């Protein structure tokens, strides 16, 4: 999972699961909570069975206390935690990363918010690609549909492309899931509109027509739409 409040909230929602395994670049307090609840056992991992793998601890006292001399946790270098072959060899690898904004074709900006640089690309692309190659894996980017009333699903990114649309898999907001895998540009736009906040969809749809004309694609409105 990536860093930030949303990945931690998602981890907290996994308390009803069993035998989860850990392989992540960074881990927070939520991982310690899952382990202490008996949810995180690493028992079914296809590699490093019984051992959780992480690159860095990004949490408080609870996480440090759990990690201290824990034989079921290994901190490894990025050449292992982010290696494409390693990630692809983990069955059912679910990569959960957040974003600042995602455009209507699936391009992700995770670096610049309101003109302010807030962080580097990190391992998002590595893990999304690894999850896409994993047997049963899920490459997920999750984000709220709005921030302070503004849509985070946009026609054009206001910052750099941190993740190209070729690596976009599942884009998740509180309004649903846009599965972009194998989709054409016009299909991507339709699915992204469906997970945008309802109050922003009409304006985004107008911008989508211009966007697709520039790309030489045709936007097909859903049945019953004006």
KOLTIVEX-932996 format. One line per field, with one value per atom (N, C-alpha, C, CB): atom name; x, y, z negated; residue in one letter; residue number from 1. Coordinates in steps of 0.2 Angstrom, whole numbers, plus 5000, padded with zeros to 4 digits. Glycine has a CB too. Layout:
atom [CA;...]
X [X;...]
Y [Y;...]
Z [Z;...]
res [a;...]
n [NUM;...]
# end
This chain:
atom [N;CA;C;CB;N;CA;C;CB;N;CA;C;CB;N;CA;C;CB;N;CA;C;CB;N;CA;C;CB;N;CA;C;CB;N;CA;C;CB;N;CA;C;CB;N;CA;C;CB;N;CA;C;CB;N;CA;C;CB;N;CA;C;CB;N;CA;C;CB;N;CA;C;CB;N;CA;C;CB;N;CA;C;CB;N;CA;C;CB;N;CA;C;CB;N;CA;C;CB;N;CA;C;CB;N;CA;C;CB;N;CA;C;CB;N;CA;C;CB;N;CA;C;CB;N;CA;C;CB;N;CA;C;CB;N;CA;C;CB;N;CA;C;CB;N;CA;C;CB;N;CA;C;CB;N;CA;C;CB;N;CA;C;CB;N;CA;C;CB;N;CA;C;CB;N;CA;C;CB;N;CA;C;CB;N;CA;C;CB;N;CA;C;CB;N;CA;C;CB;N;CA;C;CB;N;CA;C;CB;N;CA;C;CB;N;CA;C;CB;N;CA;C;CB;N;CA;C;CB;N;CA;C;CB;N;CA;C;CB;N;CA;C;CB;N;CA;C;CB;N;CA;C;CB;N;CA;C;CB;N;CA;C;CB;N;CA;C;CB;N;CA;C;CB;N;CA;C;CB;N;CA;C;CB;N;CA;C;CB;N;CA;C;CB;N;CA;C;CB;N;CA;C;CB;N;CA;C;CB;N;CA;C;CB;N;CA;C;CB;N;CA;C;CB;N;CA;C;CB;N;CA;C;CB;N;CA;C;CB;N;CA;C;CB;N;CA;C;CB;N;CA;C;CB;N;CA;C;CB;N;CA;C;CB;N;CA;C;CB;N;CA;C;CB;N;CA;C;CB;N;CA;C;CB;N;CA;C;CB;N;CA;C;CB;N;CA;C;CB;N;CA;C;CB;N;CA;C;CB;N;CA;C;CB;N;CA;C;CB;N;CA;C;CB;N;CA;C;CB;N;CA;C;CB;N;CA;C;CB;N;CA;C;CB;N;CA;C;CB;N;CA;C;CB;N;CA;C;CB;N;CA;C;CB;N;CA;C;CB;N;CA;C;CB;N;CA;C;CB;N;CA;C;CB;N;CA;C;CB;N;CA;C;CB;N;CA;C;CB;N;CA;C;CB;N;CA;C;CB;N;CA;C;CB;N;CA;C;CB;N;CA;C;CB;N;CA;C;CB;N;CA;C;CB;N;CA;C;CB;N;CA;C;CB;N;CA;C;CB;N;CA;C;CB;N;CA;C;CB;N;CA;C;CB;N;CA;C;CB;N;CA;C;CB;N;CA;C;CB;N;CA;C;CB;N;CA;C;CB;N;CA;C;CB;N;CA;C;CB;N;CA;C;CB;N;CA;C;CB;N;CA;C;CB;N;CA;C;CB;N;CA;C;CB;N;CA;C;CB;N;CA;C;CB;N;CA;C;CB;N;CA;C;CB;N;CA;C;CB;N;CA;C;CB;N;CA;C;CB;N;CA;C;CB;N;CA;C;CB;N;CA;C;CB;N;CA;C;CB;N;CA;C;CB;N;CA;C;CB;N;CA;C;CB;N;CA;C;CB;N;CA;C;CB;N;CA;C;CB;N;CA;C;CB;N;CA;C;CB;N;CA;C;CB;N;CA;C;CB;N;CA;C;CB;N;CA;C;CB;N;CA;C;CB;N;CA;C;CB;N;CA;C;CB;N;CA;C;CB;N;CA;C;CB;N;CA;C;CB;N;CA;C;CB;N;CA;C;CB;N;CA;C;CB;N;CA;C;CB;N;CA;C;CB;N;CA;C;CB;N;CA;C;CB;N;CA;C;CB;N;CA;C;CB;N;CA;C;CB;N;CA;C;CB;N;CA;C;CB;N;CA;C;CB;N;CA;C;CB;N;CA;C;CB;N;CA;C;CB;N;CA;C;CB;N;CA;C;CB;N;CA;C;CB;N;CA;C;CB;N;CA;C;CB;N;CA;C;CB;N;CA;C;CB;N;CA;C;CB;N;CA;C;CB;N;CA;C;CB;N;CA;C;CB;N;CA;C;CB;N;CA;C;CB;N;CA;C;CB;N;CA;C;CB;N;CA;C;CB;N;CA;C;CB;N;CA;C;CB;N;CA;C;CB;N;CA;C;CB;N;CA;C;CB;N;CA;C;CB;N;CA;C;CB;N;CA;C;CB;N;CA;C;CB;N;CA;C;CB;N;CA;C;CB;N;CA;C;CB;N;CA;C;CB;N;CA;C;CB;N;CA;C;CB;N;CA;C;CB;N;CA;C;CB;N;CA;C;CB;N;CA;C;CB;N;CA;C;CB;N;CA;C;CB;N;CA;C;CB;N;CA;C;CB;N;CA;C;CB;N;CA;C;CB;N;CA;C;CB;N;CA;C;CB;N;CA;C;CB;N;CA;C;CB;N;CA;C;CB;N;CA;C;CB;N;CA;C;CB;N;CA;C;CB;N;CA;C;CB;N;CA;C;CB;N;CA;C;CB;N;CA;C;CB;N;CA;C;CB;N;CA;C;CB;N;CA;C;CB]
X [5004;5000;5004;4995;5002;5005;5005;5003;5007;5007;5001;5013;4999;4993;4987;4991;4982;4977;4972;4972;4971;4967;4969;4966;4976;4978;4978;4985;4979;4978;4971;4981;4966;4959;4957;4955;4960;4958;4961;4961;4967;4970;4966;4977;4963;4959;4953;4958;4950;4944;4945;4941;4951;4952;4952;4959;4950;4950;4946;4948;4942;4937;4940;4930;4946;4949;4954;4954;4956;4961;4967;4957;4972;4978;4981;4977;4980;4983;4991;4981;4994;5001;5003;5004;5010;5012;5018;5014;5018;5024;5023;5025;5027;5026;5032;5020;5032;5038;5038;5038;5032;5031;5025;5030;5026;5020;5019;5021;5012;5011;5008;5006;5005;5002;4996;4999;4993;4987;4990;4984;4996;4999;5000;5005;5002;5003;4996;5007;4991;4985;4982;4980;4983;4981;4985;4982;4991;4995;4993;5003;4992;4990;4983;4990;4979;4972;4972;4967;4978;4978;4976;4974;4975;4973;4979;4970;4985;4991;4995;4995;4995;4999;5004;4994;5004;5008;5008;5015;5003;5004;5003;4998;4999;4998;5002;4990;5007;5011;5015;5016;5015;5019;5026;5016;5029;5036;5036;5039;5042;5043;5037;5043;5035;5029;5031;5028;5026;5026;5030;5030;5033;5036;5033;5044;5032;5030;5036;5026;5036;5041;5040;5043;5044;5043;5050;5040;5049;5055;5057;5055;5051;5052;5046;5054;5047;5042;5040;5044;5034;5031;5025;5029;5026;5021;5024;5018;5020;5021;5024;5015;5023;5026;5023;5024;5016;5013;5017;5006;5018;5022;5029;5022;5032;5039;5040;5043;5035;5035;5034;5030;5029;5027;5033;5021;5037;5042;5048;5043;5050;5056;5057;5056;5063;5065;5060;5068;5055;5050;5052;5044;5053;5055;5051;5057;5045;5040;5040;5033;5045;5045;5052;5042;5053;5060;5059;5062;5064;5065;5070;5067;5068;5073;5074;5070;5079;5081;5076;5088;5075;5071;5072;5071;5078;5080;5076;5087;5074;5069;5062;5072;5061;5053;5050;5053;5054;5051;5052;5053;5056;5058;5052;5063;5052;5046;5045;5047;5050;5050;5047;5056;5050;5048;5040;5052;5038;5031;5027;5030;5029;5025;5024;5027;5029;5028;5024;5035;5021;5017;5010;5018;5007;5000;4995;4997;4990;4985;4987;4980;4993;4996;4991;5003;4989;4984;4988;4978;4989;4993;4988;4998;4988;4984;4988;4980;4987;4990;4985;4995;4987;4982;4985;4982;4981;4983;4980;4980;4983;4980;4974;4985;4975;4970;4971;4969;4966;4966;4962;4964;4965;4961;4956;4966;4953;4947;4950;4943;4956;4959;4963;4964;4964;4967;4974;4968;4976;4983;4983;4985;4988;4988;4993;4989;4991;4996;4996;4993;5002;5002;5008;5004;5010;5015;5014;5021;5009;5008;5001;5010;5000;4993;4992;4991;4988;4987;4993;4984;4997;5004;5009;5003;5008;5013;5016;5011;5022;5025;5025;5033;5022;5020;5024;5013;5027;5031;5033;5026;5037;5040;5035;5047;5037;5033;5033;5036;5039;5039;5038;5033;5035;5035;5028;5037;5024;5017;5017;5013;5021;5021;5024;5026;5029;5032;5027;5038;5023;5018;5012;5016;5010;5004;5006;5002;5012;5014;5015;5021;5018;5019;5012;5022;5007;5000;4997;4996;4998;4995;4998;4997;5004;5007;5006;5015;5004;5003;4997;5002;4997;4991;4986;4993;4980;4975;4976;4973;4981;4983;4978;4990;4978;4974;4978;4968;4979;4982;4977;4986;4977;4972;4975;4968;4971;4972;4966;4975;4966;4960;4961;4959;4955;4955;4948;4959;4947;4941;4939;4940;4932;4930;4931;4923;4931;4932;4937;4925;4939;4943;4941;4951;4938;4936;4931;4942;4927;4922;4924;4920;4931;4934;4934;4940;4933;4933;4941;4930;4942;4949;4949;4950;4943;4943;4943;4937;4948;4948;4949;4954;4948;4949;4956;4945;4960;4967;4970;4969;4976;4980;4982;4985;4983;4986;4993;4982;4995;5002;5005;5003;5011;5014;5011;5021;5012;5009;5014;5009;5012;5016;5015;5014;5009;5008;5004;5003;5007;5004;4997;5009;4993;4987;4988;4982;4994;4995;4996;5001;4997;4998;4992;5004;4987;4981;4977;4976;4975;4971;4964;4974;4963;4957;4957;4955;4953;4952;4946;4952;4947;4941;4940;4943;4934;4931;4925;4930;4923;4917;4911;4915;4911;4906;4906;4905;4911;4912;4919;4907;4919;4926;4926;4927;4931;4932;4938;4934;4936;4941;4943;4938;4949;4951;4956;4955;4956;4961;4958;4962;4962;4960;4954;4957;4953;4948;4951;4945;4946;4948;4948;4944;4950;4950;4943;4953;4938;4931;4928;4927;4930;4927;4930;4929;4936;4939;4936;4947;4934;4931;4924;4930;4921;4914;4914;4910;4919;4920;4922;4925;4927;4929;4924;4935;4920;4914;4909;4910;4909;4904;4907;4903;4913;4916;4917;4922;4916;4917;4911;4917;4911;4906;4900;4908;4894;4888;4888;4882;4889;4889;4894;4889;4899;4904;4904;4911;4899;4900;4898;4895;4893;4890;4896;4884;4900;4905;4911;4908;4912;4918;4916;4919;4909;4907;4908;4900;4907;4908;4915;4905;4919;4927;4929;4930;4926;4928;4927;4923;4921;4920;4926;4914;4929;4934;4941;4935;4942;4948;4948;4948;4942;4942;4943;4936;4940;4941;4948;4937;4952;4959;4963;4962;4960;4964;4961;4963;4956;4954;4949;4959;4946;4942;4935;4944;4930;4923;4920;4918;4917;4913;4906;4913;4905;4898;4894;4898;4889;4885;4881;4881;4880;4876;4869;4876;4866;4859;4854;4856;4850;4846;4849;4844;4855;4858;4856;4866;4856;4854;4860;4853]
Y [4994;5000;5006;5000;5012;5018;5021;5022;5028;5031;5036;5035;5038;5043;5040;5045;5045;5043;5037;5049;5038;5033;5026;5035;5024;5018;5015;5017;5019;5017;5015;5022;5019;5018;5011;5024;5010;5004;4998;5004;4998;4993;4992;4995;4997;4997;4993;5003;4993;4990;4982;4993;4980;4973;4968;4972;4971;4967;4961;4972;4960;4954;4949;4956;4950;4945;4940;4949;4935;4930;4929;4924;4927;4925;4930;4918;4936;4941;4941;4948;4942;4943;4950;4938;4951;4958;4958;4961;4962;4964;4971;4959;4976;4983;4987;4986;4992;4997;5000;5002;5003;5006;5003;5014;5003;5001;5006;4994;5006;5011;5007;5016;5011;5008;5003;5014;5004;4999;4992;5001;4991;4984;4981;4984;4985;4982;4980;4987;4984;4982;4976;4988;4975;4969;4963;4969;4963;4958;4956;4960;4961;4960;4957;4966;4958;4955;4948;4960;4946;4939;4938;4934;4944;4944;4943;4951;4946;4946;4940;4953;4935;4929;4927;4923;4930;4928;4921;4930;4917;4910;4907;4907;4911;4909;4912;4910;4916;4919;4914;4924;4915;4911;4912;4912;4917;4918;4921;4923;4920;4922;4920;4930;4914;4912;4912;4904;4915;4916;4923;4910;4926;4932;4938;4931;4944;4950;4954;4954;4957;4960;4968;4957;4972;4979;4983;4982;4989;4993;4998;4996;5001;5006;5007;5013;5008;5009;5017;5007;5018;5025;5025;5027;5025;5025;5027;5018;5026;5028;5023;5031;5024;5019;5012;5022;5012;5005;5001;5005;5004;5000;4998;5005;5003;5002;4996;5008;4996;4991;4984;4993;4984;4978;4975;4978;4980;4978;4976;4983;4978;4977;4970;4981;4968;4961;4956;4959;4958;4953;4948;4957;4942;4937;4936;4930;4938;4938;4944;4936;4948;4954;4955;4961;4956;4958;4965;4952;4969;4975;4974;4981;4975;4973;4980;4968;4979;4985;4985;4984;4991;4992;4987;4999;4985;4981;4974;4979;4973;4967;4969;4963;4973;4975;4977;4980;4981;4984;4980;4991;4974;4971;4968;4965;4969;4967;4959;4969;4956;4948;4946;4945;4949;4947;4949;4951;4955;4956;4952;4964;4951;4946;4939;4946;4937;4930;4929;4928;4935;4935;4934;4941;4928;4927;4932;4920;4934;4939;4945;4935;4948;4954;4960;4955;4963;4969;4975;4968;4979;4985;4991;4987;4994;5000;5006;4998;5011;5017;5023;5018;5028;5034;5039;5038;5044;5049;5056;5047;5061;5068;5069;5073;5066;5067;5062;5074;5060;5055;5058;5048;5058;5061;5056;5063;5058;5053;5048;5058;5047;5042;5037;5044;5039;5035;5037;5028;5043;5045;5048;5051;5047;5048;5054;5042;5059;5063;5062;5071;5060;5059;5063;5052;5069;5073;5080;5072;5083;5090;5092;5094;5095;5097;5105;5094;5108;5115;5119;5117;5116;5119;5118;5126;5114;5113;5106;5114;5105;5098;5095;5099;5089;5086;5079;5085;5077;5070;5067;5065;5063;5060;5054;5057;5051;5046;5040;5043;5038;5032;5026;5033;5021;5014;5012;5009;5017;5016;5012;5022;5015;5011;5004;5015;5003;4997;4992;4997;4994;4989;4988;4992;4994;4993;4988;5000;4988;4984;4977;4986;4976;4970;4966;4970;4970;4967;4965;4972;4969;4968;4961;4973;4959;4953;4947;4954;4949;4944;4940;4947;4933;4929;4931;4921;4933;4936;4942;4930;4946;4952;4958;4954;4963;4969;4975;4969;4979;4986;4991;4987;4994;4998;5005;4996;5010;5017;5020;5022;5022;5024;5031;5019;5035;5042;5044;5046;5050;5053;5056;5057;5056;5059;5067;5058;5070;5077;5079;5081;5085;5088;5095;5087;5097;5104;5107;5109;5102;5104;5103;5111;5102;5102;5094;5105;5093;5086;5084;5085;5077;5074;5070;5071;5069;5066;5071;5061;5072;5078;5077;5082;5082;5081;5081;5086;5085;5086;5087;5092;5083;5084;5091;5079;5093;5100;5099;5103;5093;5091;5086;5089;5083;5078;5072;5077;5068;5061;5056;5058;5055;5050;5043;5051;5041;5034;5035;5030;5032;5033;5029;5031;5030;5027;5020;5030;5018;5011;5007;5011;5010;5006;5007;5008;5010;5011;5004;5017;5002;4996;4998;4991;4998;4999;5006;4993;5010;5017;5017;5023;5018;5017;5024;5012;5026;5031;5029;5038;5033;5031;5030;5037;5032;5031;5024;5037;5021;5014;5013;5014;5008;5005;5006;4998;5009;5010;5005;5017;4999;4995;4997;4987;4999;5002;4997;5008;4991;4986;4984;4980;4985;4983;4987;4976;4993;4997;5002;5001;5004;5010;5016;5009;5022;5028;5030;5033;5029;5031;5027;5031;5021;5017;5019;5009;5021;5023;5030;5025;5034;5040;5039;5045;5034;5033;5030;5028;5025;5022;5027;5016;5032;5037;5042;5040;5043;5048;5045;5050;5038;5035;5035;5027;5036;5036;5043;5032;5048;5055;5057;5059;5062;5065;5067;5071;5065;5067;5074;5065;5078;5086;5088;5090;5084;5086;5083;5085;5078;5074;5077;5068;5082;5085;5089;5090;5093;5097;5093;5102;5087;5083;5080;5077;5078;5075;5080;5073;5086;5091;5092;5098;5092;5092;5086;5093;5080;5074;5074;5068;5077;5077;5081;5081;5086;5090;5086;5096;5082;5078;5073;5075;5069;5063;5066;5059;5071;5074;5075;5080;5078;5079;5073;5083;5067;5061;5057;5057;5059;5056;5050;5053;5050;5045;5048;5042;5044;5046;5044;5043;5049;5048;5045;5054;5040;5037;5038;5029;5042;5043;5036;5049;5035;5029;5030;5028;5024;5024;5028;5017;5033;5037;5044;5033;5045;5051;5056;5050;5063;5068;5069;5074]
Z [5000;5000;5000;4994;5003;5003;4996;5009;4996;4990;4990;4989;4984;4984;4980;4991;4979;4975;4978;4973;4985;4988;4988;4995;4989;4989;4982;4991;4977;4970;4968;4965;4971;4970;4973;4972;4979;4982;4978;4989;4976;4972;4965;4969;4962;4956;4958;4953;4964;4966;4967;4972;4967;4968;4962;4971;4956;4950;4950;4944;4955;4955;4959;4957;4962;4967;4963;4972;4966;4963;4968;4962;4964;4968;4973;4971;4972;4977;4976;4975;4982;4982;4984;4988;4982;4983;4987;4976;4992;4996;4999;5002;4996;4997;4996;4992;5000;4999;4993;5005;4990;4984;4980;4985;4974;4970;4964;4967;4962;4956;4950;4959;4946;4940;4941;4935;4947;4948;4949;4954;4951;4952;4945;4956;4941;4934;4931;4929;4932;4929;4932;4931;4939;4942;4939;4950;4939;4936;4929;4936;4925;4918;4917;4914;4922;4923;4926;4927;4928;4931;4938;4927;4941;4948;4953;4950;4951;4955;4953;4955;4957;4955;4960;4954;4966;4972;4973;4970;4971;4971;4979;4967;4983;4989;4995;4991;4993;4998;5002;4995;5009;5013;5013;5020;5010;5008;5001;5014;4998;4991;4987;4991;4987;4984;4976;4985;4973;4965;4963;4962;4968;4967;4971;4969;4967;4970;4973;4965;4978;4981;4982;4988;4980;4981;4982;4974;4984;4985;4980;4992;4977;4972;4968;4976;4962;4957;4957;4950;4958;4958;4953;4965;4947;4942;4935;4941;4930;4923;4919;4920;4912;4907;4908;4900;4910;4910;4916;4912;4921;4927;4925;4933;4922;4920;4915;4917;4910;4905;4908;4900;4913;4916;4920;4920;4924;4928;4924;4933;4918;4915;4914;4908;4917;4916;4918;4909;4923;4925;4930;4927;4928;4933;4939;4930;4939;4944;4949;4942;4948;4952;4954;4948;4961;4964;4967;4968;4966;4970;4975;4965;4981;4987;4991;4991;4995;5000;5005;5002;5009;5014;5020;5016;5021;5026;5026;5027;5019;5018;5018;5012;5014;5012;5019;5007;5023;5029;5036;5030;5035;5041;5045;5039;5052;5055;5055;5062;5055;5055;5049;5057;5043;5037;5036;5031;5038;5037;5041;5039;5047;5052;5049;5059;5045;5042;5036;5041;5034;5028;5030;5023;5030;5032;5028;5031;5031;5029;5025;5024;5028;5026;5027;5029;5022;5022;5020;5018;5025;5024;5023;5030;5018;5016;5016;5010;5021;5021;5021;5026;5018;5019;5024;5012;5025;5030;5029;5037;5031;5031;5036;5032;5042;5047;5052;5050;5056;5061;5067;5059;5073;5078;5082;5084;5086;5089;5093;5093;5095;5098;5094;5104;5087;5082;5080;5085;5083;5081;5074;5086;5070;5063;5061;5059;5058;5055;5047;5056;5044;5037;5034;5036;5038;5036;5034;5041;5038;5037;5035;5043;5030;5028;5028;5021;5031;5031;5033;5025;5037;5039;5034;5040;5029;5024;5025;5017;5025;5026;5019;5028;5018;5012;5011;5011;5016;5016;5022;5012;5022;5028;5030;5027;5036;5039;5034;5046;5031;5027;5030;5021;5027;5030;5033;5025;5034;5037;5043;5037;5048;5054;5054;5059;5050;5049;5046;5044;5041;5038;5043;5032;5046;5051;5056;5054;5059;5064;5062;5067;5055;5052;5051;5046;5049;5047;5054;5044;5059;5066;5068;5071;5067;5069;5064;5070;5058;5053;5055;5046;5054;5055;5050;5054;5053;5048;5045;5043;5047;5044;5046;5046;5042;5043;5042;5038;5048;5048;5046;5054;5040;5038;5037;5032;5039;5037;5034;5043;5028;5024;5022;5018;5023;5021;5020;5026;5016;5015;5022;5009;5023;5030;5030;5031;5024;5023;5017;5022;5018;5012;5012;5013;5006;5005;5011;5005;5013;5018;5025;5017;5026;5033;5035;5034;5041;5043;5044;5050;5041;5042;5048;5036;5051;5058;5063;5059;5067;5071;5078;5069;5083;5090;5092;5094;5088;5089;5083;5094;5082;5075;5074;5075;5068;5067;5065;5061;5064;5063;5067;5056;5066;5070;5070;5068;5075;5076;5072;5083;5066;5061;5064;5054;5066;5068;5075;5063;5080;5087;5087;5093;5092;5093;5095;5098;5098;5100;5093;5104;5088;5081;5077;5078;5079;5075;5075;5077;5069;5069;5066;5064;5060;5056;5053;5052;5055;5052;5047;5057;5041;5036;5032;5031;5032;5028;5024;5032;5020;5016;5021;5011;5027;5032;5036;5036;5035;5038;5041;5044;5045;5048;5055;5046;5058;5065;5067;5068;5070;5072;5079;5072;5080;5086;5090;5085;5088;5091;5098;5086;5103;5110;5113;5109;5110;5113;5118;5107;5123;5127;5124;5134;5127;5124;5123;5129;5127;5126;5120;5132;5120;5114;5108;5116;5108;5102;5099;5103;5104;5102;5099;5108;5102;5099;5092;5104;5091;5085;5079;5085;5081;5077;5075;5080;5079;5078;5073;5084;5073;5069;5061;5071;5060;5053;5051;5053;5055;5053;5049;5060;5045;5041;5046;5037;5044;5049;5051;5046;5046;5048;5053;5041;5054;5059;5065;5056;5066;5072;5078;5071;5078;5084;5087;5082;5083;5085;5088;5079;5084;5087;5093;5081;5094;5101;5106;5100;5105;5110;5112;5108;5107;5108;5112;5102;5110;5113;5121;5110;5123;5131;5134;5132;5131;5134;5134;5130;5128;5127;5132;5120;5133;5138;5145;5137;5147;5153;5155;5154;5150;5151;5152;5145;5149;5149;5155;5143;5159;5165;5163;5169;5156;5154;5154;5147;5153;5153;5146;5158;5143;5136;5137;5132;5134;5135;5128;5137;5128;5122;5120;5122;5114;5112;5114;5104;5115;5117;5112;5117;5115;5111;5109;5105;5111;5109;5114;5109;5112;5116;5121;5112]
res [x;x;x;x;x;x;x;x;x;x;x;x;x;x;x;x;x;x;x;x;x;x;x;x;x;x;x;x;x;x;x;x;x;x;x;x;x;x;x;x;x;x;x;x;x;x;x;x;x;x;x;x;x;x;x;x;x;x;x;x;x;x;x;x;x;x;x;x;x;x;x;x;x;x;x;x;x;x;x;x;x;x;x;x;x;x;x;x;x;x;x;x;x;x;x;x;x;x;x;x;x;x;x;x;x;x;x;x;x;x;x;x;x;x;x;x;x;x;x;x;x;x;x;x;x;x;x;x;x;x;x;x;x;x;x;x;x;x;x;x;x;x;x;x;x;x;x;x;x;x;x;x;x;x;x;x;x;x;x;x;x;x;x;x;x;x;x;x;x;x;x;x;x;x;x;x;x;x;x;x;x;x;x;x;x;x;x;x;x;x;x;x;x;x;x;x;x;x;x;x;x;x;x;x;x;x;x;x;x;x;x;x;x;x;x;x;x;x;x;x;x;x;x;x;x;x;x;x;x;x;x;x;x;x;x;x;x;x;x;x;x;x;x;x;x;x;x;x;x;x;x;x;x;x;x;x;x;x;x;x;x;x;x;x;x;x;x;x;x;x;x;x;x;x;x;x;x;x;x;x;x;x;x;x;x;x;x;x;x;x;x;x;x;x;x;x;x;x;x;x;x;x;x;x;x;x;x;x;x;x;x;x;x;x;x;x;x;x;x;x;x;x;x;x;x;x;x;x;x;x;x;x;x;x;x;x;x;x;x;x;x;x;x;x;x;x;x;x;x;x;x;x;x;x;x;x;x;x;x;x;x;x;x;x;x;x;x;x;x;x;x;x;x;x;x;x;x;x;x;x;x;x;x;x;x;x;x;x;x;x;x;x;x;x;x;x;x;x;x;x;x;x;x;x;x;x;x;x;x;x;x;x;x;x;x;x;x;x;x;x;x;x;x;x;x;x;x;x;x;x;x;x;x;x;x;x;x;x;x;x;x;x;x;x;x;x;x;x;x;x;x;x;x;x;x;x;x;x;x;x;x;x;x;x;x;x;x;x;x;x;x;x;x;x;x;x;x;x;x;x;x;x;x;x;x;x;x;x;x;x;x;x;x;x;x;x;x;x;x;x;x;x;x;x;x;x;x;x;x;x;x;x;x;x;x;x;x;x;x;x;x;x;x;x;x;x;x;x;x;x;x;x;x;x;x;x;x;x;x;x;x;x;x;x;x;x;x;x;x;x;x;x;x;x;x;x;x;x;x;x;x;x;x;x;x;x;x;x;x;x;x;x;x;x;x;x;x;x;x;x;x;x;x;x;x;x;x;x;x;x;x;x;x;x;x;x;x;x;x;x;x;x;x;x;x;x;x;x;x;x;x;x;x;x;x;x;x;x;x;x;x;x;x;x;x;x;x;x;x;x;x;x;x;x;x;x;x;x;x;x;x;x;x;x;x;x;x;x;x;x;x;x;x;x;x;x;x;x;x;x;x;x;x;x;x;x;x;x;x;x;x;x;x;x;x;x;x;x;x;x;x;x;x;x;x;x;x;x;x;x;x;x;x;x;x;x;x;x;x;x;x;x;x;x;x;x;x;x;x;x;x;x;x;x;x;x;x;x;x;x;x;x;x;x;x;x;x;x;x;x;x;x;x;x;x;x;x;x;x;x;x;x;x;x;x;x;x;x;x;x;x;x;x;x;x;x;x;x;x;x;x;x;x;x;x;x;x;x;x;x;x;x;x;x;x;x;x;x;x;x;x;x;x;x;x;x;x;x;x;x;x;x;x;x;x;x;x;x;x;x;x;x;x;x;x;x;x;x;x;x;x;x;x;x;x;x;x;x;x;x;x;x;x;x;x;x;x;x;x;x;x;x;x;x;x;x;x;x;x;x;x;x;x;x;x;x;x;x;x;x;x;x;x;x;x;x;x;x;x;x;x;x;x;x;x;x;x;x;x;x;x;x;x;x;x;x;x;x;x;x;x;x;x;x;x;x;x;x;x;x;x;x;x;x;x;x;x;x;x;x;x;x;x;x]
n [1;1;1;1;2;2;2;2;3;3;3;3;4;4;4;4;5;5;5;5;6;6;6;6;7;7;7;7;8;8;8;8;9;9;9;9;10;10;10;10;11;11;11;11;12;12;12;12;13;13;13;13;14;14;14;14;15;15;15;15;16;16;16;16;17;17;17;17;18;18;18;18;19;19;19;19;20;20;20;20;21;21;21;21;22;22;22;22;23;23;23;23;24;24;24;24;25;25;25;25;26;26;26;26;27;27;27;27;28;28;28;28;29;29;29;29;30;30;30;30;31;31;31;31;32;32;32;32;33;33;33;33;34;34;34;34;35;35;35;35;36;36;36;36;37;37;37;37;38;38;38;38;39;39;39;39;40;40;40;40;41;41;41;41;42;42;42;42;43;43;43;43;44;44;44;44;45;45;45;45;46;46;46;46;47;47;47;47;48;48;48;48;49;49;49;49;50;50;50;50;51;51;51;51;52;52;52;52;53;53;53;53;54;54;54;54;55;55;55;55;56;56;56;56;57;57;57;57;58;58;58;58;59;59;59;59;60;60;60;60;61;61;61;61;62;62;62;62;63;63;63;63;64;64;64;64;65;65;65;65;66;66;66;66;67;67;67;67;68;68;68;68;69;69;69;69;70;70;70;70;71;71;71;71;72;72;72;72;73;73;73;73;74;74;74;74;75;75;75;75;76;76;76;76;77;77;77;77;78;78;78;78;79;79;79;79;80;80;80;80;81;81;81;81;82;82;82;82;83;83;83;83;84;84;84;84;85;85;85;85;86;86;86;86;87;87;87;87;88;88;88;88;89;89;89;89;90;90;90;90;91;91;91;91;92;92;92;92;93;93;93;93;94;94;94;94;95;95;95;95;96;96;96;96;97;97;97;97;98;98;98;98;99;99;99;99;100;100;100;100;101;101;101;101;102;102;102;102;103;103;103;103;104;104;104;104;105;105;105;105;106;106;106;106;107;107;107;107;108;108;108;108;109;109;109;109;110;110;110;110;111;111;111;111;112;112;112;112;113;113;113;113;114;114;114;114;115;115;115;115;116;116;116;116;117;117;117;117;118;118;118;118;119;119;119;119;120;120;120;120;121;121;121;121;122;122;122;122;123;123;123;123;124;124;124;124;125;125;125;125;126;126;126;126;127;127;127;127;128;128;128;128;129;129;129;129;130;130;130;130;131;131;131;131;132;132;132;132;133;133;133;133;134;134;134;134;135;135;135;135;136;136;136;136;137;137;137;137;138;138;138;138;139;139;139;139;140;140;140;140;141;141;141;141;142;142;142;142;143;143;143;143;144;144;144;144;145;145;145;145;146;146;146;146;147;147;147;147;148;148;148;148;149;149;149;149;150;150;150;150;151;151;151;151;152;152;152;152;153;153;153;153;154;154;154;154;155;155;155;155;156;156;156;156;157;157;157;157;158;158;158;158;159;159;159;159;160;160;160;160;161;161;161;161;162;162;162;162;163;163;163;163;164;164;164;164;165;165;165;165;166;166;166;166;167;167;167;167;168;168;168;168;169;169;169;169;170;170;170;170;171;171;171;171;172;172;172;172;173;173;173;173;174;174;174;174;175;175;175;175;176;176;176;176;177;177;177;177;178;178;178;178;179;179;179;179;180;180;180;180;181;181;181;181;182;182;182;182;183;183;183;183;184;184;184;184;185;185;185;185;186;186;186;186;187;187;187;187;188;188;188;188;189;189;189;189;190;190;190;190;191;191;191;191;192;192;192;192;193;193;193;193;194;194;194;194;195;195;195;195;196;196;196;196;197;197;197;197;198;198;198;198;199;199;199;199;200;200;200;200;201;201;201;201;202;202;202;202;203;203;203;203;204;204;204;204;205;205;205;205;206;206;206;206;207;207;207;207;208;208;208;208;209;209;209;209;210;210;210;210;211;211;211;211;212;212;212;212;213;213;213;213;214;214;214;214;215;215;215;215;216;216;216;216;217;217;217;217;218;218;218;218;219;219;219;219;220;220;220;220;221;221;221;221;222;222;222;222;223;223;223;223;224;224;224;224;225;225;225;225;226;226;226;226]
# end
